[in-house]
Structure formats: structure tokens, C-alpha cells
Amino acid sequence: MNSFWIILFHTYLNKLKSKSFIITTIITVVIVLALTNINNIIDMFDKNGGKDKVAVLDESGQLYEPFKKQVNTINKDINLTLYQGSEKEAEKAVEKGDFKGVIQLRYNNEKLPEATFKAMGIADSALFTDLQTGLQQLKTMLAASQINLAPAQLQKLYEPVSFEKFALEKNAKTEEELNQARGLVYVLLFIIYFSVIMYATMIAMEVATEKSSRVMEILISSVSPIKQMFAKIIGIGLLSLTQLAAFLIVGYISLTNNLESVKEGFFGVYGFSDIPIGTIVYAVIFFILGYFLYATLAAFLGSLVSRIEDVQQMITPMTFLVVGGFMIAMFGLGKPDAAFITITSYIPFFTPMIMFLRVGMLTLPAWEAILGIAILLATIIALAIFGARVYRGGVLMYGKSNSFKDIKKALQLTKNE
């Protein structure tokens, strides 16, 4: 057992001190800081302080004030200015950068407002949509006054219809609980996805690197393949937890310092405050099992290649499985009770993401979640036994990789030992 811990801590510390790990961690922390400070960064580069200045040419002489009132209700960051010059002068002011655009207001034949908007480009759909919405609301008010509708009648006309939803299933989640669960599931799906992609690849690279240095021939003679394989898997698993903890701590502190709404608690703001403990427990279980499943697969795939350059090609099918599970889970966020989602949740390589999605979004009987966990455990054990045999023979194979044909060759080498 002593050799197991030696390999585990050697893998962990060696990777922790490596330049690639340190640089990757620093770059990712910088990205996390940038994303959590995105509003401040945008304002820093925006000479107008985040506000869009728009010139208004009011040909009617009556529409500017009510239009400005409607637009400010929709978006306070749009700064409308009544322009006293000609249309050509307003266009030149836009070209100089004094205004984001110019909008011309006028009455049509029915004495209702219409407009023309001009800007250097029309890619900013948000600004155009806000201006159009403001004008639409103004038109509705003027049209209502023309047909003598009182403000109370107009308000009643546009009042949202009452439409309540009730679940007949016993103990079904409420709308609020579903929104909370959806937020947690969304975050955890991304964590599982990126963790598997990053750290399973790292395991395969670690094995291939040791093979290329011929260190493996010494190790394999003194340490059993299962000990060696799982020592590396757990070592890099600890490394992943260290890196993820750093990202989460930095992100939390940055959000707390930059968003007033986060002062009440990050999880409260994003709907995570009342998540059941059971859902969080399932999230941890499926994350760990998903990691071990793909890490075991990556370890013996990495043992089949002799050059680091061949690693990516060998683990590409595994990557496709992870991407496939992630895409199915994204679809399942909108329809977690679909038959397709239910069936794929029992396919081992999709279970970590999709079964957790169902557990988080639906009220499932306990046996379904337990069955998913049992399928994962059985798959990991079977993969570990098979993988250890491939690993033992694969680490002694050198030369150009011939993809999955090498699995048979590795098994034959194991038998001959």
C-alpha cells in the first residue's frame, strides 16, 4: 500500500508544481476575474460611461418628451437628446462619434408616431429594440386616446392573463424549486463537463509521458497496474479539486465585492439558497463517479500510445462521449421528463450528467437514482479490471499507435507475462 501513496502524492505534487498547471491556473483565474467584473471592464472602455447617446429629430414638435419618458422607463442607460440641427448635421455628428445614432420622429397619415433610425452599424440590436419598444408603447397610448379609451381601460386591456400551473404528481417540484434546481444543475453540468475534458486528458498525458521516458518499465515491475492506475487517477483528482476550489473562491470573492445583490449571499441571489441537501449530495456523488469513470477510461487509453502527440487522437472518442452527454443534458433542461432523457440516463457514459439532471429537476423514486449509481459503479469496476489488463500490457508497448487495434495486442502482452 505504501507504493500506492508514493505514486499518488508524487503525481499530485509533480503536477501541482508544473509550469503548465501554474500558468493554466493563473490564466483561468484571470478569466474568472474578467467575467465577474465584465460590467466594470465595459465601462472602462466606454467613453460614455455605459450610456448610449441618441440624437432625436422631432419633425412633429410633440413626440420627443413622451417618447423620452417611455424609453427611460425601458432603459435608463439610453440618453436621448433633442437635436436642433438638420438631418445631415445629425448624421455627421453620428459619424464623428458624438452620438450612437439618430432617430427621426414624425406622424403618419393616421396621426400616429413612426420613426427612422440611423447609425454607423445596425449590429446593436438591443438599442434598436429598446427604441422600437418605447415607440410602440407611445403609439399604443396615442391610439387609445384617439378611440377615447381611459387609462384604466388601456391598463386592463394589456393586463397579463392569469395562468397558473399545478402538478398532479405527489411531491412534485414547484416552479420556484424547478428554477433553483435548474440553476444548480446548469452549473454542475458545466463543472462535470470541463473537469472530465481537462483532467481525464491530463491522466492520459501523464501515462504517455512516463512511457516516453521509459520510467514505466521500472514502475510496472514493482507496482501492480491497478495500484498504479488508481494512484494517478486519485492524484490528479485531488489536483482538480485544488484547482476548482481556487476558481470558486476567487469567483465568489470577486462577485461579492462587485455586485451589491450578492451581499445577501451568492447562493441566495442565484436561487441556490433552498436547494435540498439530497440534491447537493447527488451532485457530489455523480461528479465523483463521473470523474472516475472517464479517468479510468483515459488511463488505459493513454497507456496504448507511446508518443504524447498520439494522445489526443486516442482519446477523441471519449471526448465525443462527454460532449454527447453534455448536449443531451442541455436539451433535457427544458424537457427533463422526456422518454429519450430517461433512457439515456441509464447509459453509463451519460449517467453522471443526465441522471443528475433528472434527480435535480424531477421528483424521482429513490430506486432510480440508486440504480444509476449502481450502473456507474459496476461500469467503473468492469472498466478498472479490463483497463488494468490493458494498462499492464499497454505500458510495455512502444512505437506508433494503431488506435484501438492496440487493445488486443496489449491484452496478449498481459497474458504472456
C-alpha positions in Angstrom: 0.0 0.0 0.0 3.0 2.3 0.6 3.8 2.3 -3.1 0.2 3.4 -3.9 0.6 6.6 -1.7 4.0 7.3 -3.0 2.7 7.3 -6.6 -0.4 9.3 -5.6 1.4 12.1 -3.9 4.2 12.1 -6.5 1.6 12.6 -9.2 -0.2 15.3 -7.2 2.8 17.3 -6.2 4.6 16.9 -9.5 1.6 18.3 -11.4 0.9 21.0 -8.8 4.4 22.4 -9.2 4.5 22.1 -13.0 4.7 25.2 -15.1 1.7 24.2 -17.3 -0.5 23.8 -14.2 0.5 27.1 -12.7 0.1 29.0 -15.9 -3.3 27.4 -16.7 -4.5 28.2 -13.2 -3.3 31.8 -13.4 -4.9 32.3 -16.8 -8.2 30.8 -15.7 -8.3 32.9 -12.5 -7.7 36.0 -14.7 -10.6 34.9 -16.9 -12.9 34.3 -13.9 -12.0 37.8 -12.6 -12.7 39.3 -16.0 -16.1 37.6 -16.2 -17.1 38.7 -12.7 -16.0 42.2 -13.5 -17.3 42.4 -17.0 -19.5 45.5 -16.4 -16.6 47.5 -14.9 -14.4 46.5 -17.9 -17.0 47.5 -20.4 -17.5 50.9 -18.7 -13.7 51.4 -18.6 -13.5 51.2 -22.4 -16.8 53.1 -23.0 -16.2 56.9 -23.2 -19.9 57.5 -22.5 -19.8 55.6 -19.2 -22.0 52.8 -20.4 -24.7 55.1 -21.7 -25.9 55.2 -25.4 -26.3 58.8 -26.6 -29.0 59.1 -29.3 -29.9 62.3 -31.1 -33.6 62.9 -31.7 -35.0 64.8 -34.7 -38.7 65.6 -33.8 -40.4 66.6 -37.0 -43.8 66.7 -35.2 -42.6 69.0 -32.4 -44.7 67.0 -29.9 -43.3 63.4 -29.7 -39.9 64.0 -28.1 -41.0 64.3 -24.4 -43.5 61.4 -24.3 -41.1 59.2 -26.3 -38.2 60.0 -24.0 -40.4 59.2 -21.0 -41.3 55.8 -22.5 -37.6 54.9 -23.4 -36.3 55.9 -20.0 -38.8 53.6 -18.4 -37.4 50.7 -20.5 -33.7 51.5 -20.3 -32.2 54.3 -18.2 -28.9 53.9 -19.9 -30.2 55.4 -23.2 -29.6 59.1 -23.2 -31.9 60.9 -25.7 -31.0 64.4 -26.8 -33.3 66.7 -28.8 -31.1 67.7 -31.8 -31.8 71.2 -33.2 -29.8 70.9 -36.4 -30.6 69.4 -39.8 -30.7 65.7 -40.7 -27.4 65.9 -42.5 -25.8 67.6 -39.5 -27.1 64.9 -37.2 -25.7 62.2 -39.4 -22.3 63.9 -39.4 -22.4 64.0 -35.6 -23.0 60.3 -35.6 -20.0 59.8 -37.9 -17.8 61.8 -35.5 -18.9 59.6 -32.6 -20.9 62.3 -30.8 -24.0 60.1 -30.9 -24.6 56.3 -31.2 -27.3 57.0 -33.7 -30.1 59.4 -34.7 -33.8 58.8 -34.6 -36.3 60.8 -36.6 -39.8 61.0 -35.2 -42.9 62.0 -37.2 -46.6 61.4 -37.5 -48.1 59.2 -40.2 -51.4 59.8 -42.1 -53.3 58.4 -39.1 -51.7 60.8 -36.7 -49.7 58.0 -35.1 -45.9 58.0 -34.5 -43.4 56.4 -36.8 -39.6 56.7 -36.9 -36.4 56.2 -38.8 -33.3 55.1 -37.0 -29.8 55.7 -38.5 -26.4 54.5 -37.0 -23.0 53.6 -38.2 -23.9 50.0 -37.9 -27.1 48.1 -37.0 -25.4 45.2 -35.1 -26.5 46.7 -31.7 -30.0 45.0 -31.8 -30.5 45.8 -28.0 -30.5 49.6 -28.6 -32.8 49.3 -31.6 -35.2 47.0 -29.8 -35.5 49.4 -26.8 -36.1 52.4 -29.0 -38.7 50.4 -31.0 -40.4 49.2 -27.9 -40.6 52.7 -26.5 -42.1 54.0 -29.7 -44.6 51.1 -29.8 -45.8 51.9 -26.3 -46.2 55.6 -27.3 -48.2 54.6 -30.3 -50.5 52.4 -28.2 -51.2 55.3 -25.8 -51.9 57.7 -28.7 -54.1 55.2 -30.5 -56.0 54.5 -27.2 -56.6 58.3 -26.8 -57.9 58.5 -30.3 -60.7 56.0 -29.6 -61.4 57.5 -26.2 -60.0 54.7 -24.1 -59.4 55.7 -20.5 -56.0 54.9 -18.9 -57.7 52.3 -16.7 -59.3 50.6 -19.7 -56.0 50.5 -21.5 -54.3 49.0 -18.5 -56.9 46.4 -18.2 -56.6 45.6 -21.9 -52.8 44.9 -21.6 -53.0 43.2 -18.2 -51.4 39.7 -18.3 -53.8 36.8 -18.3 -54.0 34.7 -15.1 -52.4 31.3 -16.0 -51.5 29.1 -13.0 -49.7 25.8 -13.2 -50.3 22.9 -10.8 -48.6 19.5 -10.8 -50.9 16.5 -10.0 -47.9 14.3 -9.2 -47.4 13.8 -5.4 -44.4 15.8 -4.1 -43.8 17.4 -7.5 -41.4 20.3 -7.5 -42.9 23.8 -7.5 -42.0 26.4 -10.2 -39.6 28.1 -7.7 -38.0 24.8 -6.8 -37.6 23.9 -10.5 -35.8 27.3 -11.2 -33.5 26.7 -8.3 -32.7 23.2 -9.4 -32.2 24.3 -13.0 -29.6 26.8 -11.8 -27.7 24.2 -9.8 -27.9 21.6 -12.5 -26.7 24.0 -15.1 -23.6 25.0 -13.1 -22.8 21.4 -12.1 -23.2 20.2 -15.7 -20.6 22.7 -16.8 -18.3 21.7 -13.9 -18.6 18.0 -14.8 -18.1 18.6 -18.5 -15.0 20.8 -18.2 -13.5 18.6 -15.4 -13.7 15.5 -17.4 -12.4 17.1 -20.5 -9.4 18.7 -18.7 -8.4 16.2 -16.1 -9.1 12.9 -18.0 -6.9 14.3 -20.8 -4.3 15.1 -18.1 -4.3 11.5 -16.9 -3.8 10.2 -20.4 -0.9 12.7 -21.0 0.7 11.7 -17.7 0.8 8.0 -18.7 2.0 8.7 -22.2 4.8 11.0 -20.8 6.1 8.3 -18.4 6.0 5.8 -21.2 8.0 8.0 -23.5 10.7 8.3 -20.7 10.8 4.5 -20.2 10.1 5.1 -16.5 7.0 2.8 -16.8 9.1 -0.3 -17.3 10.6 0.1 -13.8 7.3 1.1 -12.2 5.3 -1.8 -13.7 7.7 -4.4 -12.3 7.4 -3.1 -8.7 3.8 -1.8 -8.5 0.6 -3.6 -9.6 -1.2 -1.9 -12.5 -4.4 -1.3 -10.6 -2.5 0.4 -7.8 -0.5 2.5 -10.3 -3.6 3.4 -12.4 -5.8 4.5 -9.5 -2.9 6.3 -7.7 -2.6 8.5 -10.8 -6.4 8.9 -11.1 -6.8 9.9 -7.4 -3.7 12.1 -7.5 -5.0 14.1 -10.5 -8.5 14.1 -8.9 -7.0 15.9 -5.9 -5.3 18.2 -8.2 -8.6 19.0 -10.0 -10.3 19.7 -6.6 -7.5 22.1 -5.7 -7.8 24.0 -9.0 -11.6 24.1 -8.9 -11.5 25.3 -5.2 -9.2 28.2 -6.3 -11.5 29.1 -9.2 -14.7 29.1 -7.0 -13.1 31.0 -4.1 -11.8 33.7 -6.5 -15.1 33.9 -8.3 -17.1 34.2 -5.1 -14.9 36.9 -3.6 -14.9 38.9 -6.9 -18.7 38.7 -7.2 -19.2 39.6 -3.5 -17.0 42.8 -4.0 -18.6 43.9 -7.3 -22.3 43.1 -7.0 -24.5 44.7 -4.3 -27.1 42.0 -4.7 -24.5 39.3 -3.8 -24.1 40.8 -0.3 -27.0 38.7 0.9 -25.1 35.6 -0.3 -24.1 34.2 -3.6 -26.4 31.2 -3.4 -29.3 33.3 -2.4 -29.0 35.6 -5.4 -28.8 32.8 -7.9 -31.6 30.7 -6.4 -29.4 28.2 -4.6 -30.3 29.0 -1.1 -33.1 26.5 -0.6 -31.7 23.6 -2.6 -32.4 20.3 -0.8 -29.4 18.7 0.8 -30.3 15.5 -1.1 -29.8 17.2 -4.4 -26.4 18.5 -3.4 -25.4 15.1 -2.2 -26.4 13.6 -5.5 -24.4 16.3 -7.3 -21.2 15.3 -5.4 -21.8 11.6 -5.9 -22.4 11.9 -9.7 -19.5 14.3 -10.1 -17.0 11.9 -8.3 -18.4 8.8 -10.1 -18.3 10.6 -13.5 -14.7 11.6 -12.9 -13.6 8.1 -12.0 -15.5 6.6 -15.0 -13.8 8.8 -17.6 -10.5 8.9 -15.7 -10.2 5.1 -15.7 -11.1 5.1 -19.4 -8.5 7.8 -20.1 -5.8 6.0 -18.2 -5.8 2.8 -20.2 -6.3 4.7 -23.5 -3.2 6.7 -22.6 -1.3 3.5 -21.9 -1.8 2.5 -25.6 0.2 5.4 -27.0 4.0 5.8 -26.9 4.1 9.5 -28.0 2.4 12.4 -26.4 1.4 13.6 -29.9 -0.9 10.5 -30.3 -2.8 11.1 -27.0 -5.4 13.4 -28.5 -6.2 11.1 -31.3 -6.6 8.1 -28.9 -9.0 9.9 -26.5 -11.1 11.7 -29.2 -13.9 9.0 -29.0 -14.0 9.6 -25.2 -14.3 13.3 -25.8 -17.2 12.7 -28.1 -19.0 10.7 -25.4 -18.6 13.6 -22.9 -19.8 16.2 -25.5 -22.7 14.0 -26.4 -23.8 13.6 -22.8 -23.5 17.3 -22.2 -25.6 18.2 -25.3 -28.3 15.7 -24.3 -28.3 17.2 -20.8 -28.7 20.7 -22.2 -31.7 19.6 -24.2 -33.0 17.9 -21.0 -33.0 21.1 -19.0 -36.2 22.1 -21.0 -37.7 18.6 -21.1 -36.3 16.5 -18.2 -39.2 14.1 -18.3 -38.8 13.2 -22.0 -38.5 9.4 -22.7 -35.2 10.0 -24.5 -33.7 11.6 -21.4 -35.0 8.8 -19.2 -33.4 6.1 -21.5 -30.1 7.8 -21.9 -29.8 8.4 -18.1 -29.1 4.7 -17.8 -26.3 4.6 -20.4 -23.2 4.6 -18.2 -21.2 7.2 -20.1 -24.1 9.6 -20.0 -25.4 8.7 -16.5 -23.3 11.2 -14.4 -24.8 14.2 -16.2 -28.2 13.1 -17.3 -29.2 11.1 -14.2 -28.2 14.1 -12.0 -30.3 16.3 -14.3 -33.3 14.1 -13.7 -32.7 13.9 -9.9 -32.3 17.7 -9.7 -35.3 18.6 -12.0 -37.8 15.8 -11.2 -39.2 14.0 -8.2 -37.8 10.6 -8.8 -38.2 7.5 -6.7 -35.1 6.7 -4.8 -34.5 3.4 -6.7 -34.0 5.2 -10.0 -31.1 7.3 -8.6 -29.7 4.3 -6.8 -29.9 2.2 -10.0 -28.0 4.9 -11.9 -25.3 4.9 -9.2 -25.1 1.1 -9.2 -24.7 1.1 -13.0 -21.9 3.6 -12.7 -20.1 1.6 -10.0 -20.4 -1.6 -12.0 -19.1 0.1 -15.1 -16.2 1.6 -13.2 -15.3 -1.7 -11.7 -15.5 -3.5 -15.0 -13.6 -0.8 -16.7 -11.0 -0.9 -14.0 -10.5 -4.7 -14.3 -10.4 -4.6 -18.1 -8.4 -1.3 -18.1 -5.8 -2.7 -15.7 -5.1 -5.6 -18.0 -4.9 -3.3 -21.0 -2.8 -0.9 -18.9 -0.3 -3.6 -17.9 0.3 -4.7 -21.4 -0.1 -1.2 -23.0 2.6 0.5 -21.0 5.1 -2.0 -22.4 4.1 -1.2 -26.0 6.2 1.2 -27.9 6.1 2.5 -31.4 3.4 4.2 -33.5 -0.1 3.7 -32.1 -2.6 1.9 -34.3 -5.6 3.2 -32.4 -7.9 0.6 -30.8 -6.2 -2.4 -32.5 -3.6 -2.0 -29.9 -6.0 -3.1 -27.1 -5.9 -6.7 -28.4 -2.1 -6.5 -28.6 -1.9 -5.1 -25.0 -4.1 -7.9 -23.7 -1.9 -10.5 -25.4 1.2 -9.0 -23.8 -0.5 -9.2 -20.4 -1.3 -12.9 -20.9 2.4 -13.6 -21.9 3.8 -12.1 -18.7 
